[in-house]
Amino acid sequence: KNLGLPKLNAYEQELLKKAIPELKKNIQKGEEFVKKN
């Protein structure tokens, strides 16, 4: 069950904005690795 994100302060929101693109790239890499192996 995904409960979503709690209320974030401005600093946490900024960190999340910076982290999401990197996380998406890592997820994509992982999915491609699984498909190949």
N, C-alpha and C positions, 0 to 999 in steps of 0.2 A: 504494500500500500504506500503510495507516494503522498506525503502530507504537504508537499510544496516547500517553499522557503518561508522562514519566519520573517518578521519585520526587520529590515536591514537599515542601518544608519547610512549616511552619505558615503563614508569611507568604505564600508562593506560593499555598497552598491558599485562603487568604482572598481574595487578589486574583482568583483564578480564580472563586470563588463570586460575587464582585461583577460580574465581566465576563460570565459566561454569559448572564444575562437580557438584557443589552444586545446581545450578539452575536445572540441569538435574534430580537430585534426587528429588527435590521438585516438578517438573513437573510430574514425574513418580508417586509420592505419591498422587498427586492431581487427576491424571487420574484413579488410582486404587480406590480412595475414591468415585469418581463419578460412576464408574462401580458397586461398591458394594451398593450404595444408589440410 
